[in-house]
Amino acid sequence: MRRMKLFVVLVLALLALAITGLSGCGTIEGFGRDVQTGGEAIEEAAERDNGY
């Protein structure tokens, strides 16, 4: 009986982890775009400061 409860908890935890991971794909993509935009802004500022 105790093994069955442990198995159910483990399956539910893995399912929750999988759902969270799959739903995070859009969030990670958006984060990547934000980082890229920030990097471009830093690059442009550095070019202005160096007179390029």
N, C-alpha and C positions, 0 to 999 in steps of 0.2 A: 504493500500500500504506500509506504513512504517513498519507494523508488518511483512509483507512478506519479506522485505529486512532484517530485524532483524533475522527472521527465517533462511534465506539462509546463512547469515553470521555465525550464530550459528552452523548450520549443517556443513559448510565448516571448521570451527574451530575445531569441534569435529572430523571430518574426518582427518584433518591434525594431530591432536593429536594422533589418533589411528594409523596412518601410522608411525609416529615418534616412538611411543611406540613399535610397532611390529618390526621395523627395528633396534631398539636399543637392542633387545634381544641378538644378536650376540656380540654386543659391550660390554654388561654387562657380558656376559660369559667370554670374553677375559679379561676384567678387573678383574674378580674373579680369573682367573688363574694367572694374574700378581701379585695380592695381595698374593695369596698362595705361589708363588715362592719367593716373598720378605720375607714372614714370615719364610719360610724354611731357607733362607739365614741367617736371624737374629738368628734363633734357632741354626744353625750350628756354627755361630760365638760365640754365648754365650757358647755353649758346649766346643769349643776350649779354650776360656778364662777361663773356670772353670776346665779344665783338664779332662773332661768326655770322 
